[in-house]
Amino acid sequence: LGDPYKILGVQKSATLQDIRKAYKQLAKEWHPDKNNDPAAENRFVEINQAYELLTDPERRKHFDTFGVAVEEGSQFRKKQDYSQFRRFDPLDELFSTQAGGFKFKFQDRDITLFHKLSITTRAYENKLVPKSYRVPHLIMFYSDWCFACLQVEPIWRRVIEELEPIGFGIATVHAENEQLLARKIGIHSLPCLVVLMDGKASVYKETLYSVQKIVEFVRNKFPYKLVQPILDDNVNAFLNGWVDNRVRALIFERQESVRLRYLISPSPFLFVQLNSPNTENIQKKFKVPLDFETLLLFNENVNRPVASLSMSDIPIKTMQDIINSNKYLVLPRLSSQGMFDALCPPEWARPRKRLCVVLVSEDTPYHDEPRQALREFAQEAPYSTERVRFTYIFQEKQTEFVSALANGEGSPAEPVLHVVIIWRRDANHIKYEWLPHTWNGAKSQEWNETRDRLESTLQRLLHASEALSCEAVIKELIDEHAQGIMSKILSKLLQTADFFKDNITRDQLLPLLSILATILFIIAGGYILSYIVRMEEENIKKQQYTNGQNFNGIAFNINKKKTAMPQIRLLHELRAETYNGMVRMLKPGCRTIVVLVDSQSKNKLLSDFHRIVWPYRKNKTLMFGHVSLERGLDWYKCLLTLSLPEPRDLNINPRNCIGTVLSLNGHRRYFCMYHAKHPECIKGKASKRMVKMTKHFSNTVDGTDGAFMGFDTSDSDDTETSDLEQGSRLLDDASVNDKYTNVVFQGDLLDGLPNWLDRLFEGTTHRYYINYWPDFASK
């Protein structure tokens, strides 16, 4: 045996994982069943021997020390008979798996590995789901007495070896102990593999005996075209996209598809295939070797990478270290709270302050020059990123943040194109100081002076004894990269489509379509039936109005003695449930006009009232309704009492109240009143005639003519009383006697309402002001 490192093509510092990966690739290439080369069998034996030596820690240590491949007292295994590979044994394929040159026999398997990685439902919901937005997870559902779980145990080990090193999270769930979680995810059988990504669990429904299929399933769960191939004509567009505040990366590989390790990386990658005629210019421009895998990172400088790495197989740890060291631009933008916390972390009572230099600008090309000037200053500055970080911010997108900084003493009147130096004490409290002059860019006449002033200010503030002059409390920054409403809707639709695609088979598709068709048919049938019923009702109404006589807006059927009540949609009943909306919460300028009725007069009065107010239906400032005296008598009595200049007891006769119309102004707290026997509603000059008639009513012999108004007729003098006192004493203590000639019948109660409405809208009716609106008690 020669040098085992050269045989496997690995370095002496290679880890066990690198050795296994190299062995797998060579074993697939030189397997006697897959390679017709006559030397394939000997080459395959050498590969296995080299793998056995390097995976044995003692033998590898002996070889590294003495350069001898055989230890004292031990020999390599004899040449094996590989004729068994030419025979396919289904039982051997089912109960054993070839992995790493070893066969995992059933008797060597146990379920300990599943128990070590097991998690609970609480850990899944509180830890794994939030973490899955950054790191994808593989979860295996199992149980103790699961024969198939023991069969897939070596496959699960190989999956862990393949995916865990590149950044996948691994966990298991005991399905019998966590039945609620298994039912929630939709576990169909055991064992079952689930991929958790972006908070969404996807169930793998094929057999678990193929690692390649599992890896392909995981690859398909990543967003579509997350890493796109790149050609000579679109590389510049990608590299110039750093305005999204992210570092760009190019991956050069010989294979056609991108590897999973780059899919889970936080940086945006573009995949460049080596040995392709469409990528020759890219390879020549950046001098990429053709025989190595290459990683290039770019910031604002698109012509020269900020970091590069070329190896035959880039280790995951090395790649992650390079990305973490160069994951921010030279002049990044404060575009979210997460970016602000990463660039300017809060620190309390540290001996060395960490300052953030922020340029306030706007999202316009006219401010590119000042930003470029600060970017060049940051590149030439001698400060490390651990002490001073240079950033910029868009004022129109982070208005609250900039406003909090602009309210301090010494702040500029217009903060745009000004530089502020920030030190965060904690998450919400900061100390800051503004530079006194505008930051105009390198082409301005004051550039050297402004540059020197910024440098001297930083040197002064970096001393532990120096303090920043202003202090402010800030809120969280707005996430400028958050999805919009349309993007969220589209994302939900795509997730729904993926859910149906993953969970509905062809056998279930036909019943689902049948159910949807049935639902649509029921909805359409119900709509058609309701339309037919509505048309029939309209035809019946037309026949009733055609065959009958219309008297005062009411259709009477000649053949029937019973009066047909027309449909009144304009009027609303004033009750406890509608009181706030109709009175108390009325907007300024709006009024509610209601009529008082009882159960006996309701049909007649509502029909007359509806006919009278119908012409005003299109006035948006008016609302019409009615009050049932059985419900609202106490409210009406309280309303009249509040309108009196002096408190007094009122004895209300409900029969005298029917036909009264009130115009309620909820905002200004007053009402106007109509009643057939109210002095204001009798023909004549309103104000003076009301006073004279009030005196006449109050000076009659028996004093009952004005009793319906609530006037005090026992003692009356000749002095004129105010309109408010005369018109506020309503419906007190008596009913109209039939012996008088001024008796008003029920059908004539609303005859004077049209004229009163005209005066109401002219503003000549009397207004009764109250201090508050009384409660409307529910019964």
ROMIDREN-486241 format. One record per atom (N, C-alpha, C): x, y, z. Coordinates in steps of 0.1 Angstrom, whole numbers, plus 5000, padded with zeros to 4 digits. Atoms other than C-alpha are relative to their C-alpha. Layout:
! residues N
XYZ
...
***
This chain:
! residues 779
500849885000
500050005000
500950125000
499249875000
501350354991
499550095010
500449904991
500550675007
498450015001
501550015000
496850645019
499450144998
500549875002
496451025019
500050044985
500049975014
497451044982
498949914993
501050095006
495150744974
498650065001
501349944998
492150924989
500050144996
500049865005
493251264977
499750105011
500349914989
493151435011
501350045006
498949954993
495551635032
500349935013
499750074987
497351505063
499250065011
500849934990
495351755083
498549974999
501450025003
492051615069
499349945012
500850054990
489251545094
499449864996
500650125003
487451215097
498850024990
501149975009
484551375079
500550014986
499449985013
486751475050
500449874994
499650135005
488151125047
498849924996
501250085004
484750965047
499450064987
500649945012
483551215020
500949964988
499250045011
486551144998
499949854997
500250145002
486150775003
498749974992
501250025007
482550784992
500050034985
499949965014
483350974960
500849904992
499150105008
486150734950
499449865000
500650135000
484250424960
498949994989
501050005010
481350524937
500750004986
499349995013
483850604909
500749874996
499250125004
485950284911
499349875005
500750134996
483350024922
500049914988
499850095012
483849714900
498749994992
501250015007
480149714891
499750124992
500349875007
480250074878
501150044991
498949965008
483650094863
500649884992
499550125008
484749864834
501550004998
498550005001
488449954838
500549875006
499550134994
490449624843
500750035014
499349984987
492349794872
499050065010
501049944991
489049904888
500049925013
500150084988
489049614913
501150025009
498849984992
492649664924
499950155006
500149864995
492050044927
498950005011
501050004990
488849974947
500549945014
499450064988
490849754971
500950105007
499149904994
493450024976
499250115008
500949904993
490750274984
499549965013
500550054988
489250055010
501149985011
499050024990
492549975026
500550145005
499649874995
493550345027
498950055010
501149954991
490150425043
500149935013
499950074987
490550155069
501250055009
498849964993
493950275078
499850145006
500149864995
493050645081
498850025010
501149994990
489850575101
500349935013
499550064987
491750375127
501050105006
499149904994
493250635151
501449955002
498750054997
496150415162
500949974988
499350035013
497150295127
500450134993
499749875007
496950655113
501150075008
499049944992
499050785142
501449944997
498850075003
501650515135
500650044987
499649975014
501750595098
500650155000
499549865000
502150975105
501350015006
498849994992
504950905129
501249934992
498950085006
506950635110
500049994985
500150015014
505650655075
499849864995
500250145003
504950285076
498549975001
501550035001
501450155065
499649885008
500450124993
501649835086
500650015014
499550004986
501849825124
500749875003
499350124995
504049575142
498949905005
500950104995
502049255147
498650014993
501349995007
499149355123
500350014985
499950005015
498549305086
498750064994
501249955007
496149455061
499249884997
501050115003
493149245053
500449954986
499850075012
493449005025
499050064989
500849955011
492049094991
498649935001
501350054999
488349054993
499449964987
500750055012
486048874969
498850094998
501049905003
483849144954
498949944990
501050065009
481748894934
498650025006
501349984994
478948954960
499350134995
500649885004
478449304946
499249984987
500650025013
477349154913
498649935002
501350064997
474348984930
499250095008
500949914993
471349174942
499249915009
500750084990
469949034974
499050105006
500949904995
466649214983
500050005016
500050004985
466849105020
501250075005
498949934996
470349235022
499950154998
500349865002
469249565007
499150065010
501049954990
466449585032
500550015014
499650014986
468149485064
501550045002
498749954998
471649615058
500350114990
499749885009
473149935042
501550014999
498649985003
476549975026
500450145003
499749864997
478050285042
501550005006
498649994995
481750365045
500849875001
499250125000
482950015037
499549905011
500550084990
480949865066
498649964998
501450045001
477749675068
499450015014
500749994987
475349775096
499049895001
500950124998
473749445106
498950045010
501249974992
470349445122
500349975015
499850034986
471649285154
500950115007
499249894994
474049585159
499250135001
500749885000
471349835156
499250015013
500949984989
469449995185
499450144999
500849885002
467250295191
500650115009
499449904991
469650485214
500250134993
499849885008
470450735187
498850095000
501249935000
466850835185
499750075013
500249954987
466550875222
500950125004
499049894997
469651105224
499550134994
500449885007
468151355199
498650045002
501549984999
464551335211
499750145007
500549874994
462651665219
498549985003
501450004997
459251745233
499250104991
500849915008
456351935218
500350155004
499749864996
457252245239
501350054994
498749965007
460852245226
499850024986
500249985014
459552205191
499450144997
500849875003
457152505193
500850125005
499349884995
459352735214
501450024995
498649995005
462852655200
500249984986
499750045014
462852475167
499250084990
500849925010
460052665150
500650144998
499449875003
461553015156
501449994994
498650025006
465052885148
500049964986
500150055013
463852725116
500050114989
499949895009
463653075100
501550034996
498649975003
467453085101
500749874997
499450135002
468452715102
499049894997
501050105003
466452435085
500349885009
499950114991
465852125107
499449874993
500550135003
465451755100
499549935013
500650064989
463151575124
499549864997
500450145002
462651195126
499049965011
501050054990
459451055143
500149855001
499850144997
459850715159
499249965012
500550054988
458650495186
500849885005
499150114994
460150225209
499849874993
500350145006
458449915194
499750024985
500149985014
458950015158
501149934993
499150095007
460649745137
500750084988
499549935011
461049975107
500950115004
499049894995
462750245128
501449945002
498750074998
465549995136
500649984986
499550035014
465849925098
500650134994
499549885006
466350295089
501050075009
499049934991
468750375118
501350024993
498849965007
471850345096
499850114990
500349905009
470250555070
499950145007
500149884992
469450815096
501450055004
498649964997
473150815107
500750064988
499449955012
474250875071
499450144997
500649875003
471751155067
500650115010
499449914990
473151315099
501450044996
498649975004
476751285086
500050094987
500049925012
475751445053
499550145002
500749874999
473551735065
500350085012
499749924988
474551825100
501250084999
498849925001
478051945092
499850134991
500149885008
476752195066
499050095006
500849904994
474352365090
498649965003
501450044997
471152155093
499949965015
500350044987
469552105127
499449865000
500550144999
468851745137
499349985013
500850034988
466151625161
499249884997
501050115001
463851325168
498950035010
501149984992
460451305183
499449865002
500750134997
458851005201
498550024998
501349985004
455550985184
498949955010
501050054991
453750785211
500050105012
500049914989
454851035238
499550144996
500449865005
454051345216
499049984989
501150045010
450851225199
499450134994
500649875005
449451585197
500850064989
499149955010
452451705178
500049924987
500150095012
452451405154
498750024993
501349975007
448751465147
500050134993
500049865006
449351835141
500850014987
499150005012
452151775116
499449924989
500550095010
450351495099
500849884997
499150125002
452551195105
499149884997
500850115005
451150905085
500449865005
499550134996
453350615096
501450035007
498749994994
456550545115
500949904994
499449864997
459350615110
499650104989
500449905009
458650945093
500950125001
499049895000
461051225083
499250134996
500649875002
459951585085
501150114998
499149895002
461751895071
499350135005
500549874994
461152215092
500850124995
499349885006
461952535073
499050114999
500849884999
460652885078
498749985008
501250034992
458152755104
499149914994
500950095007
456652515080
500649865000
499650145000
456852135084
499549934988
500450085012
456951915052
500449865003
499850144997
456551545055
500649934988
499450095011
458751305034
499249875000
500950115000
456351045022
500549874992
499450125006
458650805003
500849925010
499250094991
460750525017
501250065004
498849944994
463650615039
501249924998
498850095002
466150365024
500950064990
499149945010
467750615000
500450145005
499549874995
469950895013
499950104989
500149915012
470051044978
498750074998
501349945002
466351084976
499650095012
500349914988
466151235011
500750144998
499249885002
468851495002
499350084988
500749935011
466951574969
498750065005
501249954995
463751614988
500250135008
499649884992
465451865012
500450114991
499649895009
466952054983
498750064993
501249945007
463452094966
499250085010
500849924991
462052244998
500650155002
499549864999
464252554995
499350084989
500749915009
462752854977
500549984986
499750015014
462652844939
501050104996
498949925005
465852974923
500650095011
499349924989
467353074956
501450034996
498749985006
470753024940
499949984985
500250015014
470653094903
501349994993
498750005008
473253014877
500250134994
499649875005
475153304863
500849984988
499350005013
476553384829
500850134999
499249875002
478853654815
499250124999
500849885003
476053884806
499250055012
500849954988
474353904841
500850005013
499350004988
477153894865
500150145006
499949864996
477454274866
498750055007
501349964994
473754314874
499949945014
500150064987
474154074903
501050075010
499149944991
477254234918
499750145003
500449864997
475854584915
498750015008
501250004992
472854484935
500250015015
499649994985
474654554968
499250115006
500849894994
472254854972
498949945009
501050074991
469954594990
500749985014
499350004987
472554625019
500549865003
499450134997
473954275015
501249974991
498850045007
477254135005
499749894989
500250105011
477353934972
501149895000
499150115000
479053604967
499949924987
500050085012
480053394937
500749865003
499450144998
480653014938
500349944987
499650065013
482652844911
500249855003
499950154998
482152464909
499949934987
500050085012
482552194884
498749934997
501350075002
479252024890
498950094996
501049925006
476052134874
499050075010
500949954990
473952184906
500750055012
499449944988
474752394936
499849915012
500050094988
475552214969
499150065010
500949964989
473252234999
500650105009
499349914990
475852415020
499850144996
500149865004
475452724999
498550055000
501449964999
471652715000
499650055013
500449964987
471452755037
500950125005
499249894996
474053035038
499250135000
500849884999
472753385048
500350104989
499749915010
474553565020
499449964986
500650035013
473053584985
501149954990
499050065008
475053344962
499549994986
500250045013
475253304925
500949894996
499350125004
476352974910
500750014987
499349995013
479052974883
500649864997
499550135003
479752644866
501350024992
498750005007
483352594856
499949924988
499950075013
484352464822
498850024991
501149965008
481352634807
500450114991
499649895010
481752844775
499350135004
500749884997
479253094789
500550085012
499449944988
481353174820
501550034998
498649985001
484853214805
500550145003
499649864997
484953594808
500050025015
500049984985
484053574845
501249935006
498950074994
486753314852
501350084996
498849935004
489353524833
500150135008
500049874993
488353854850
500449985014
499750024986
488653714885
501149905002
498950104999
491453464877
499749885009
500550114992
489553164890
500749874995
499450135004
491452824889
498949914996
501050095005
489652554870
499949875007
499950134993
490652264892
499750015015
500449994986
489452404925
498650065002
501249934997
486252514941
500350135006
499649874996
486352884946
498850085005
501049914994
484353134968
500550144999
499649865000
484453504961
498950095006
500949914993
482853774983
500350144995
499949875005
482154124970
499250105009
500749894994
481154454987
499650104990
500349895009
480654794971
500949994987
499050005011
483754734949
499749874992
500550115008
482354504921
501249954992
498950055009
485754474903
501049925007
499050074992
487754324931
499349945012
500650064988
486554064957
500750045013
499449974987
486954154993
500649885007
499550124995
487653795001
499949894990
500150115009
488453484981
500649875006
499550134995
489053114988
499949894990
500050105010
490052834965
500649875006
499650134995
490252464976
499349904992
500650125007
489452124962
498649975006
501350014993
486652104988
500050095012
500049894990
485952415009
499449945013
500750044987
485352315046
498950105004
501149924996
482152435061
500450115010
499549914989
483852595091
500850124993
499249905007
486252785068
499150104993
501049915007
483452915046
499250095009
500849924991
481353025075
500950115007
499149894994
484353215091
500250114991
499749895010
485053405059
498750084998
501349935002
481353495054
499750095012
500249934988
481053605091
500950125001
499049894999
484153825088
499750114989
500249915011
482853995056
498550014997
501450005003
479053995060
499450144999
500649865001
478654375060
500850084990
499449915010
479354635034
501050105007
499149904994
482054905040
499150115006
501049904994
479155155045
498649945000
501450065000
476054955054
498950105004
501149924997
472655105058
499249955012
500950044989
470555105090
498649984995
501350035006
467654935074
499049925008
500850084991
466254735103
500550005014
499550014986
466454685140
501149905002
499050105000
468454375135
501450054995
498749945005
471054555114
500550115010
499549904990
471154835140
500649945012
499450074989
471754595168
501349934997
498750075004
474554415149
501150114998
499049905002
476354735138
500350095012
499849914988
475754945169
499449935012
500650084989
475154695197
500050095013
500149934987
474054835231
501149955010
499050044990
476754845258
499950105012
500149924988
476654975293
501249985009
498850004991
479555075315
501249934995
498750065005
482254955291
501150105000
498949904999
485655115295
500350064987
499749945014
485955165257
498750014993
501249985007
483055315239
500149954986
500150045014
481855175206
499150104993
500749895007
480755455183
499449964987
500650025013
478455465153
499950134993
500049885008
478955735127
498949984989
501150025008
475655775109
499850134991
500349895009
475055995078
498549994996
501449995003
471456105074
499850054986
500149975014
470556105037
498649964996
501250045006
467656035014
500249904989
499950115011
466955754989
499950074987
500049935013
467955964959
501449994994
498650005005
470955954935
500850125003
499249874997
471856314944
500849985013
499350024987
473056184978
501049894999
499050115002
475355914963
501450055003
498649954998
478356144963
500350025015
499750004986
478156225001
500249865006
499950144995
477655855008
501449944996
498850065005
480655764986
501250075008
499049934992
482756035005
500249935013
499950074987
481955875038
500549864999
499550145002
482655525024
501550014998
498549985002
486155645013
500650035013
499549974987
486655795047
500149885009
500150134992
485655465064
501249914996
498950095005
488155275042
501450055004
498749954997
491055505050
500150025015
499949974986
490155555087
500849895007
499250104992
492555385112
499349925010
500850064989
489755265135
499549864996
500550135002
488754905138
498450005001
501550015000
485054805133
499549975014
500450024986
485054715170
499950135008
500049874994
485555075179
499150104993
500849915008
483955275151
499449934988
500750055011
481355175126
499350114992
500649895008
480355395097
498849944992
501350045006
476755375084
499350124994
500949895005
474055575067
498649965002
501450034997
470255595071
499250094990
500949935008
467355705049
499050075009
500949934991
465355985066
498649974997
501450025003
462055925048
499549865004
500450134996
462055555058
500249985015
499850014986
463255595094
499750135007
500449864996
461355915103
500150015015
500149994986
460855845140
501450005006
498650014995
464555755146
500750134998
499349875003
465856075128
499450115009
500649904992
463256285146
500450005015
499550004986
464356165180
501450065002
498649944999
467956265172
500050154997
500149865004
466856605158
499450095010
500749924990
465156725190
501050055011
499049974989
468356755211
500650144998
499349875000
470357065219
501149994990
499049995010
472657165191
499749924987
500450085012
470756955165
499850104989
500249925011
470657095130
498550024997
501449985003
467357245118
499549904989
500350105010
467457015088
501149895000
499050104997
469256685096
500549934987
499550075013
469656565059
501450054997
498649985003
473256535049
500850065012
499249984988
474456575085
500549875006
499450124994
476656335104
499750005015
500250014986
475656215139
500849885005
499250104994
477856015162
499249945012
500950064990
475955765184
500849905009
499550114990
476855555215
498749955007
501250064994
474155315227
500349965014
499850054986
473855285264
499349875002
500750124999
471155025262
499149994988
500850035012
468454905238
499250134995
500849885004
466455235239
500650135002
499349874997
468755505253
501350014993
498849975008
471455655232
500550145004
499349874999
473955935236
500650044986
499649965013
474856135205
500550144999
499549865002
476556445191
500050024985
500049965014
476056615157
501350074996
498949915006
478856755135
499350134996
500749875002
478057125131
499850034986
500149965014
478557145093
499449894992
500550095009
476956975064
501049914994
499150095007
478556665049
499650004985
500449985014
478556755012
500849914990
499350095009
481056514997
501450054997
498649985003
484656504985
500250124991
499849895010
484156764957
499650135005
500449874994
482957044980
501350075005
498849924996
485357324990
500349985014
499750024986
484957255027
500349855003
499850144997
485756885023
501149975010
498950034991
489156885040
499750055014
500349954987
487857095069
499049915007
501050094994
484856865074
500649875003
499450134997
486956555072
500950015012
499149984988
489456695098
499150015012
500949984989
486556795120
499449865005
500550134997
485056445119
501149915007
498950094995
488456275126
500350055014
499749954986
489156505156
498949975010
501250034991
485656455170
500149855004
500050144997
486056075168
501249975010
498950024991
489456085185
499750055014
500449954987
488056305213
499049915007
501150074993
484956095219
500449855003
499650134997
486855765219
500749995014
499450004986
488555865252
498849975010
501050044990
486755715282
499550125008
500449894992
486656045300
499050104992
500949915008
484756225271
498649954999
501450045001
480956215270
499450074989
500849945011
478556285242
499050105006
500749894994
476556595247
498549985001
501450015000
472956485239
499649865003
500550134996
470756195250
498550004995
501350025005
467556055235
499549865002
500650135000
465155765237
499449974986
500450035013
464555585205
499149875000
500950125002
462055325192
500749914990
499550095010
462655025170
500050054986
500049965014
463655085134
499149924992
500950075010
461354995106
500849904992
499350095009
462254685087
499750034985
500249965013
462754815052
499949884990
500050125009
463054465037
498849915003
501250084997
459754335051
499149994988
500950035011
457354185027
498850095000
501249935002
454454395014
498849915001
501250084999
450854295015
499849904989
500150085012
450854164980
501049885000
499050114999
454053964986
499649905010
500550094989
452553815018
498949914994
501250085006
449353714999
500649904990
499450095009
451453564971
500749895007
499350104992
453553384996
499149905006
501050094995
450553245013
499349914990
500650085011
449053124980
501049894996
499050105003
452352954972
500149895010
499950104989
452452785006
498849915000
501250085001
448852675001
500149904989
499850095011
449752524967
500949895004
499050114996
452752344982
499349905009
500750094990
450552215010
499149904993
500950095007
447952064986
500949914991
499250095008
450751934964
500649895008
499350104992
452451754993
499049915007
500950084992
449351625010
498849944993
501150065008
446851544982
500649924989
499550085011
447551254960
499050004989
500950015011
445951174927
498749935003
501250074996
443450934943
499150105008
500849904992
442351224966
499550124992
500249885007
442251484939
498550004994
501450005006
438951364922
498950025011
501049974990
436951354955
500050155004
499949864996
438251704964
499450084989
500749935010
437151834930
498549995000
501450024999
433851674935
499350085011
500549924988
433351844969
500050144996
500049865004
434352184955
498950034990
501149985009
431952144926
498649995006
501350014992
429152044950
499750135007
500249874993
429752354971
499750114991
500449895010
429752584941
498649984995
501450025005
426552424928
499050045011
500949964989
424852474962
499950155001
500049865000
425952834963
499250064989
500749945012
424752904928
498549975000
501550034999
421452724934
499350095010
500649914990
420852924966
499850144995
500149875005
421553244948
498850014990
501150005010
419153154919
498750005007
501350014993
416353054943
499750135008
500349884993
416753374964
499650114989
500349905011
416653584931
498549974996
501350035004
413453404921
499050045010
500949964989
411853454955
499850165000
500049865000
412753824954
499150064988
500849965011
411253864919
498549985002
501450034998
408053694930
499450105010
500549904990
407653924960
499850144993
500249875007
408054234938
498849994991
501250025008
405354094914
498750015009
501249994991
402954044943
499750145005
500249864996
403554394956
499450094989
500649935011
402854534921
498549974998
501450045002
399654334919
499150075011
500749944989
398554464953
499750154998
500149865003
399154824944
499150034988
500849985012
397554784910
498549975003
501450044997
394354604923
499450085011
500549934989
393954824953
500050154998
500049865000
393455194961
501150055009
499049944992
396255414973
499550125007
500549894992
395155635002
501150045010
499049954991
397855845019
501249915001
498850085000
400655615009
499749855004
500350144996
398755295021
499249934990
500850075010
397555034997
498949925007
501150074995
394054915005
499549904990
500650105010
392754594989
498550015001
501549985000
389154634978
499349885004
500750124996
388254274983
500249965014
499750034986
389754265018
499850125009
500249894991
388854475048
501350035007
498849984992
392354435063
500950094992
499149905006
394854715056
501349934999
498750065003
398054605040
501150105004
499049914996
401054755057
501250004990
498950005010
403654875032
501349985007
498750034995
407254785036
500750145003
499349874996
409055075055
501449975004
498550024998
412855055052
500750135005
499349874997
413555425059
500050025015
500149974986
412555415096
500749905009
499350094990
414555275125
499450035014
500649994987
413255205159
501050055010
499149954990
414855405187
499749925013
500050084988
415555175216
501450005006
498749994993
418355105240
501249964992
498950055008
420454915215
500450104989
499749915011
420255185188
500150155005
500149864995
420155495211
501350074998
498749935002
423855575210
500350034986
499849975014
424055545173
499150104994
500949915006
420955745166
500050145007
500149874993
421356025192
501450045005
498849964993
424556035213
501250014991
498850015009
427055955186
499850064987
500249945012
425656165159
501150104997
499049915004
428156365139
499550145000
500449875001
428056745139
499250034987
500849975012
425356875116
498949904997
501050115003
423256555117
498950005011
501150004991
419856515133
499249874997
500950125001
417456225140
498650055003
501449964999
413756285135
499249875003
500850114996
411456045154
498650045003
501449984997
407756005159
499649915011
500450084989
406155875191
498749934997
501250085003
403655595186
499849905011
500350114991
401955325206
499649884991
500450125008
400854975196
498750024992
501349995008
397355085185
500250104988
499949905011
398455385164
501249984991
498750025006
401755235151
499849994985
500150025015
400555115116
499650134993
500549885007
398655435107
501050115001
499149894999
401155685121
501349984993
498750035007
404255515107
499850014985
500349985014
402655505073
500050144996
500049865004
401855875073
501350075002
498649944998
405255965088
500949964989
499250055010
406955755062
499750074987
500449935012
405055925034
500550145000
499649864999
405856275047
501550024999
498649985000
409556225052
500749934988
499450075012
410156015020
500850104991
499249915009
411256325000
501450045005
498849964994
414056385025
501049885001
499350134998
415456025022
501550014996
498749995006
418556135002
500950095008
499249914992
419656385028
500949925010
499150084992
422756225044
500150055015
499949954986
422456445075
498849975009
501250034993
419056315085
499849855002
500450144997
417955985101
498650005006
501450004997
414355895106
499749875008
500350114992
412855665132
498750025008
501250004992
410055595157
500349955014
499850044986
409755555195
498749945005
501250074994
407355305211
499850065014
500249944987
405755475241
500049895011
499950114990
405555135259
501549985004
498650014996
409455135258
500650145005
499349884998
410355505258
499350115008
500749904993
407855685280
500850075011
499149944989
410255725309
501150094994
499049925007
412955855285
499450134996
500749885005
410456105270
499750095012
500349924988
409356225305
501350075005
498749944995
413056275315
500550104991
499649915010
413756455283
499350145002
500849884997
410856705290
500450075013
499649944987
411956755326
501350074998
498749935002
415556845315
499850134992
500249885008
414157105291
499450125008
500749904992
412257295319
501150095006
499049914993
413957605334
500149975014
499950044986
413057475368
499449865002
500550144999
412557115379
498650005006
501450024996
408957005384
499649864996
500550135003
406956685384
499050014988
500950005011
405156595352
499249875000
500950125002
402156365348
499749984986
500150025014
402356225313
498849914997
501150095005
399256085296
500549954987
499450065013
400655845269
499150024988
500949985012
397555895247
500250134994
499749865005
398356265244
501350014993
498749995006
401856185233
500149954986
499950075013
401155985202
500050114989
499949905011
401956175170
501050115003
498949894998
404656395186
501249964992
498850025008
407656435164
501150085006
498949944994
411056515179
501250004990
498749995008
414156645160
501150015010
499050014989
417156545181
501450034993
498649965004
420556715176
500949955010
499250074990
422856475194
501350085004
498749934997
426056685191
499850125008
500149874993
424757025203
498949995011
500950034988
422256865228
498850095000
501349935000
418957025218
499049924991
501050075009
415656905203
498950114997
501149925005
412757065184
498849905001
501250084998
409156945189
498950044991
501249985008
406156905167
498849925007
501250064995
402656835181
498850074993
501249945007
399256895164
499450125008
500649894991
398157125194
501150095006
498949914995
401557285201
499850134993
500349865005
401157665197
500950034988
499049975011
404257675174
499549934987
500450085012
402557425150
498750054994
501349955005
399357625146
500350114990
499749905011
399157845115
500050145006
499949874995
400258195122
501550035002
498649964997
403358385132
500549925012
499650104990
405358145152
500250055014
499649964987
406958325181
498950085008
500949924993
404458595190
498749935002
501350074999
401358385183
500149905011
499850104990
402758115205
499850065014
500149934987
403058365234
498550035003
501449954998
399558505229
499149885003
500950114998
397858165226
500349935013
499750064987
399758035256
499350085011
500849924990
398258325276
498549964999
501450035001
394858245262
499649865006
500350134994
395057885271
500150005015
499850004986
396357955305
498950085008
500949924993
393558205313
498549964997
501350055002
390557995303
499349975013
500850014988
387857925328
500549875008
499750124993
388657565336
501549974999
498550025000
392357585327
500449874994
499650135006
392357255307
500550014986
499749995014
392957395272
501549984998
498550005001
396757425278
500649895008
499550104991
397057125301
500949904992
499250105007
398456905273
501450054999
498749955001
401457145271
500849995013
499350014987
402257095308
500150145007
500049864994
401557475316
499450005014
500649984987
400757585351
498950104999
501149925003
397257715346
499250045013
500649964987
396357765383
500250155002
499749864998
398058105386
500750054987
499449955013
398758305354
499950155001
500049855000
399758675351
500150054986
500049945013
399858915322
501450024994
498649985004
403658925320
500349894990
499650095010
405158765290
501149905005
499050104996
407058445298
500849964988
499050045011
409958315278
499449894992
500450115009
409458085248
500449875006
499550134994
411557825266
499149955010
500950044989
409357825297
498749954995
501350035005
406157815276
500049874992
500050125009
407257555251
500549885006
499350114994
409057325275
499049915009
500950074991
406057225297
499049924992
500750085010
404656945277
499249895006
500850124998
401856695280
499949975015
500050024985
401256745317
498649975005
501150024991
398456575336
498650004995
501450005004
395456575314
499949954986
500350035013
393856465282
499050094994
500949915007
391856655256
498649955002
501450044998
388156655264
499250014987
500750005012
385856565236
498950114999
501049895001
383456855245
500550124993
499449885007
385857105230
500049984985
500150015014
385757185194
501449984994
498650025005
389557165190
500549865002
499650144999
389656785193
500749964987
499250055012
392256625170
500049855000
500150155001
391656275157
501449944996
498850075003
394356015152
500550024986
499649995014
394356045114
500550144997
499649865003
394956425116
501250055008
498949964992
397856425140
501250054993
498849965008
400556465113
499750094989
500349915011
398756705090
500950124999
499249885000
400856995100
501549975000
498650034999
404156805100
500850054988
499249955011
405256905064
500450155002
499649864998
405057275073
501050025011
499149994989
406857225105
501449954996
498750045005
409657035087
500650114992
499449895007
410057335064
500650105009
499549914990
410457565094
501249955007
498950064993
412757315110
501350024991
498849985009
415157325080
500450144998
499749855001
414857705078
500750055013
499449964987
415957715115
499150095008
500949914993
412857905127
499249935011
500750074989
411557635151
500750025013
499449984987
412157665188
500949885004
499150104996
415057475203
500049995015
500050034986
414957315237
501349945004
498750054997
418457275251
500049935013
499950084988
419357015277
501549995003
498650014996
422556955296
500649864996
499550135004
422856585287
498849924995
501150095006
420956305269
499749905011
500450104990
419056085294
500249864994
499950145004
419555715293
498749944995
501250075005
417155495274
500049875006
500150134992
416155215297
499549894991
500550115008
415754875281
499049925008
501050074993
412654675290
499949864994
***
